[in-house]
Amino acid sequence: MAEGRGADLENVQALLTKAEDHCRSSDTVSGLYRNATAKYFDQLENTTMMPSVKDNFGNPTCPINGKLEGVFFGVTLYKGDLPTISPYGDTRVVVPLERLFDDSARLYFADFYRWKSGNHYVILVLTRPDTEADLFCQEHLIKLNERTNVFLKKEGSTYKTLRQDKVWVYVFYTDEVDISGLDLTDNFGNIIKTLGQSNVSGGDSEGGIESEASSPDGVPELGKELSMLQLGKMNTDQSEK
């Protein structure tokens, strides 16, 4: 067991060093964003996004594969603003960072990998203190300083995330997320509706989190997103995938 833990930490530390070598500058951000279909949001019970098990996409040795449950969010901006095209759906919610990344939250580095598109992806894990997920992360991941790390940090009352060409940062939040009172928008920021305190439609999301927030294997295939953004720049009339 100790050997397994040691190997995990050694691998994660090596990936963290590589990831930091790709970092140059930062953007100020205020929220974590999540794209899905309108149906996904309609099927949420009590306007709450529920955690889903992280599977094996990314590095096969990543310690959280098959171990942690969470909700994926994007945080990387595109040319200083939220992306206007997403392969995960045409409906978006932005959760204020202070709701999830408050002074008690703990941030961990989990994975860094290169997709065949040439893009690199950083996966962070955000936990509540002393939860089962947090205890797991303490054993198997590298805890980041919330105010000095290069990927997502606090600076006073603001937050900053990495800005580097072909590097995308995603956050895996290991608890359910109440989005009541927040706006659902399209990918251009036009408000579709404001979520109330509950969603009476309810129902089984049946793969909603897995299929809408991630690749078939469960971790965001962010290369698709960047490719679509580049195509959108070339042809603003192109329809979404």
Salt bridges, closest charged atoms under 4 A:
ASP8 OD2 - HIS140 ND1 2.77
ASP27 OD1 - ARG163 NH1 2.85
ASP42 OD1 - LYS193 NZ 3.35
ASP102 OD2 - ARG128 NH2 2.94
ASP103 OD1 - ARG147 NH2 3.61
ASP103 OD1 - LYS154 NZ 3.24
ASP130 OD1 - ARG106 NH1 3.33
ASP134 OD2 - ARG106 NH1 2.55
GLU139 OE1 - ARG5 NE 3.43
GLU146 OE2 - LYS143 NZ 3.21
GLU155 OE2 - LYS153 NZ 3.49
GLU155 OE1 - LYS160 NZ 3.45
GLU221 OE1 - LYS224 NZ 3.68
